[in-house]
Amino acid sequence: MSDGPVLSLRGVSKNFGGVRALIDVDLDIHQHEVLAVVGDNAAGKSTLAGVIAGVYRPDAGRVLLDGAPVVLDSPAVARGLGIAAVFQELALCDNLDVVENLFLGHEPTRGGFLDEIEMERRAWDLLGQLATNVPSVRLPVRALSGGQRQVVAVARALLGSPRVVVLDEPTAALGVRQTAEVLNLVERLRERGHAVVLISHQAADLQAVADRFAVLRLGRIDGELDAASVGYEDLLAAMTGVSRPSGRKPR
Amino acid sequence: MTPATAPPSQRALVAVLAREDPWPRLLRHIPDRELGLVPVIGALVLLWGVFGLIEPAFLSAENLVNLTLQSVPTGVIALGVVLVLLVGQIDLSVGSVSGLAAAVVGVTTVLADWPIVLGILLALTVGVVVGLGYGLLATRLGLPSFVLTLAGLLVLAGVQLRVLGPQGSINLPFESSLVRFAQESFLSPLAAWGLVAAAVTVVTVVQLVERARRVRAGLPRISMGRLVLRVAALTTLLCAVVAYLGTERGVGYPVVLLVALVVVVDVLLRRTRWGRAVRAVGGDPRAALLAGVAVRRTTISCFVACSTLAALGGVLAAGRLAAANQGTGGTETFLTAIAAAVIGGTSLFGGRGSAWSALVGVLVITSISSGLTLLNLDTATRYVVTGLVLLLALTADTLIRGRRRVP
């Protein structure tokens, strides 16, 4: 990418008690790029997402935004700096409709009353940009499929026009068709110029959209792979540590 | 940009989805839309039809005027219950709060000779304090509101007895302005028709302005025909009520108060950030919290509103009976108020319901009681019938929720 990374981690470590969840992690995140962070269970993926999204504060190391160090104290601070995260549990209210969920807690008002028209207009706008198949913005969220709900959660993250979007296991609970919907969405995000960090252990799904892979293993970044040249076996090998990715030994 | 490599099947699926027509999905979900108040209003019409056939006196203007007046205290309490139910809590002590408020008004105005306004203010303050207490205990300590308010019910019933003192009953003088307000204040025909005209005008203007803004923003809007139909339906309903009740005493001030409160709460619920927060907290408190909603404050505000409305209901009941006694706000009060809210379509599971359900629900319950009394049936029958109607409403609530859970 041309302008250097939007967000960089340098030597980031995070411990939970005696467990070393992240050890000396370096990572660069660019605009117009989908960075897939893969790893087995307990590799530190969710901790990494938490550090980027401001949920966890690293014990050591620095987080750089456009090259300047920043402290991400809370998700709100991270959001203010243009980093939005969608976590595995989507945090949508089933009984509210799409518009209501999108703007929940940040509703625009007009003379003290909710400005439904402004909200609905922006909701159509946003969902239109994501080219989604959410049938109506006035449908309660419980009537949507898993993939559509994911779209709503992502759309909500996009409301503040963040530069970095972190998706933690967006396809973990989804079927094949819905997974495809979400991957489709990730591509749209890249087209819109966001830097997307996609965290998952489902390497096959990620191959459909990722530009670059960072492999986490036991808390360390265990190699970065270019999506164009990497095969599924290489990824599995890197995740499990059976062989070096460059070795490319079919088992 | 490096082109991503993907298994071909996955790619194909992505491409297919991008082209898929959204309409079949939309059609599949339409039967899932909320039915709202339609079933309850249908039930009410059916009820009135049946009672009217068996005993024509039921539909007489005199009986209906009484019926509307009778509905007011319970209706006001039920409105508060709707709010706590919406936020996903419950308040079993609304009866005790209303009884205590009635006692406070009686003691301060009759025994201590306070001006009536001060007495009412003190009674409402009691409601605010009780609600604040529930809210803080429920949100800070996480006490379940079912048992918390059950405890409150007992405590406040005790306080009510102590406030009333050894006589256990205080009669309010008939010239008291509260009693006159509750029993014999009716809108003059001019005022009634003026109110109807004002209500219709406001609704029409709001709808037209909203529609115009939607047209300008290029959003879907209701057709002009439907808008006219809606306004015409509202006008017909209001005119029918005012004209028919006007052949007797007319529309009582307390009835106007109840309807006004329902309208205010409805606007707050549907058109303000607070109302949106209430429904979000009732639907999924954790999601609401993550979205940045002040969950605790919202919950506390609903408890406070509920207890305050319960106190107001107690004051109105005292006015209507011209007395405050040990029976005011007894067991039946909280049961009917909660039943009214649920029959009106407010979910016991939180997050679903409307302010109007209090009004319609209380009309259903009062109609049953009034109709069965006219038919010379005893209290036993009334309890059984009301209970069966409540069972029906609860079944509908649970089934709707169940269907929603398994899409």
Interface residues (C-beta under 8 A of the other chain):
Chain A: H32 E33 V34 A76 L90 A91 L92 C93 D94 N95 L96 E100 N101 L104 G105 H106 E107 T109 G112 F113 L114 I117 E118 E120 R121 W124 A131 N133 V134 P135 S136 L139 P140 R142 A143 R156 V176 R177 A180 E181 L183 N184 E187 A204 D205 Q207 A208 V209 A210 D211 R212 D226 A227 A228
Chain B: M1 T2 P3 A4 T5 A6 P7 Q10 R11 L13 V14 L17 A18 E20 P22 W23 R25 L26 H29 D32 E210 R213 R214 A217 G218 L219 V267 R271 T272 R273 R276 A277 R279 A280 G282 G283 D284 R286 A287 A288 L290 A291 G292 V293 G351 R352 R404 R405 P407
